[in-house]
Amino acid sequence: MRAVLPSTRDSVRDGHLKAAYRQFTLDGVGRPFFTKWFASVDDRGDDCDRALILDGRVLRS
């Protein structure tokens, strides 16, 4: 966890959302939860594609 959280935070803040998604590997932490992490650390401006929470409802739509 000590490596995954800072690494994915940096990837998100650099706009590399796909890389962050691939890098996130913590047992027992699924997509709905780690994409919340991405959304919470995404401090880029409104002119960027922001990290979104990708849960079951979003996938179904």
C-alpha positions in Angstrom: 0.0 0.0 0.0 2.9 2.4 0.7 4.0 2.2 -2.9 0.6 1.9 -4.6 -1.1 5.0 -3.1 1.6 7.6 -3.8 2.3 6.1 -7.3 -1.3 6.1 -8.4 -1.9 9.6 -6.9 1.0 10.9 -8.9 -0.3 9.2 -12.1 -3.7 10.7 -11.6 -2.3 14.2 -11.0 -0.2 13.9 -14.1 -3.3 13.0 -16.1 -2.3 9.4 -16.7 -5.5 7.8 -15.6 -5.1 4.6 -17.5 -1.6 4.1 -15.9 -3.1 4.6 -12.5 -5.8 2.1 -13.2 -3.2 -0.5 -14.3 -1.0 0.3 -11.3 -3.6 -0.1 -8.6 -3.1 -3.6 -7.1 -4.3 -4.0 -3.5 -5.9 -7.3 -2.5 -9.5 -6.8 -1.5 -9.8 -3.3 -3.0 -12.0 -3.3 -6.1 -12.7 -0.8 -8.8 -15.5 1.2 -7.0 -13.2 1.9 -4.1 -9.9 2.7 -5.9 -11.6 4.9 -8.4 -12.9 6.9 -5.4 -9.3 7.3 -4.4 -8.5 8.6 -7.9 -11.4 11.1 -7.7 -10.3 12.3 -4.3 -6.7 13.0 -5.2 -7.4 14.5 -8.7 -6.7 18.2 -8.0 -6.3 19.2 -11.7 -8.3 22.1 -13.0 -11.7 22.0 -14.6 -10.2 22.1 -18.1 -9.0 18.5 -17.7 -10.8 15.2 -18.0 -11.2 14.4 -14.3 -11.0 11.0 -12.6 -14.5 9.6 -12.2 -15.8 7.0 -9.8 -16.4 3.9 -11.8 -18.9 1.7 -9.9 -21.5 -0.8 -11.0 -24.1 1.8 -11.8 -21.8 3.8 -14.1 -20.8 0.6 -15.9 -24.4 -0.4 -16.5 -25.2 3.0 -18.0 
